[in-house]
Amino acid sequence: MTAADVVDWTPTTLPALYDVRVGHRRTHPLHNAFEYGGYLWLVDLDDLPRLPGGLQWAARFDAADHLGDPTSSIKENVVRFAALHGVDDVARVVMMANARSGPHVFNPLSTHWCYRADGSLACLVAEVHNTYGERHAYLLHPDEAGRAEAVKDFYVSPFNTVDGRYLMRFSAPGAQLHVTMALQVDGRTPFVATLRGRARPATTGAVVRTISRWPLMSLWVAALIRWQGIRLWARRLPVVPRTPHDPPAGVVANAPRQQFTDTIEGRS
């Protein structure tokens, strides 16, 4: 490994907006690929952005929309989750996620970079939501190149079983961002998701321009996921029954404020 491969985990200036491209590629048992654009927020959970009164509807960050106790703060819940899973020296948390916009929020993936008091990375928490209102979280220890692995424990797609391992790679939450999540099952890599982003300061003007271009961003993401699911179902890709979900310690199983009905499985 060369010095260029070692990740400097220092975050960019916060708060920031990432202009992103998200790609999904399925290779087995059939091929399907799509990509969409949008934006994500990057925020320090000790200093969440406060938009002027007329814009507060456009970006809120509520504990009920994330992994733990809705009566605690997001940071308190992330720190508690990390401690329950063996990491007890988290001092700062930087989160990348969709904000709640109006009545809507949906985060297929919220990423929490957890730092020690000296600025080094203590761990990374990858929080995953599915379209059934369920949530899960993986505590990760990326290596010097940002690579991490985890056993898949959560039903996400109605076309994948809860089998295999995720092979992941995260960059720092810096001026440019790269995230890859590859599902490996029985020696195959049937599904890969990628995210690429470029940061810019989340000034009031930038927020206004961004929400004008991408109104109700998370609702758009949820609709895209459903549309792709309908296309796969129409191509006769077998549907895998949903399994009961037992979330890890520190994660509240259901996200009642972001319930979505699923088209594929009879709105179950």
Order of alpha helices (4+ residues) and beta strands (2+ residues): beta-beta-alpha-beta-beta-beta-beta-beta-beta-beta-beta-alpha-alpha
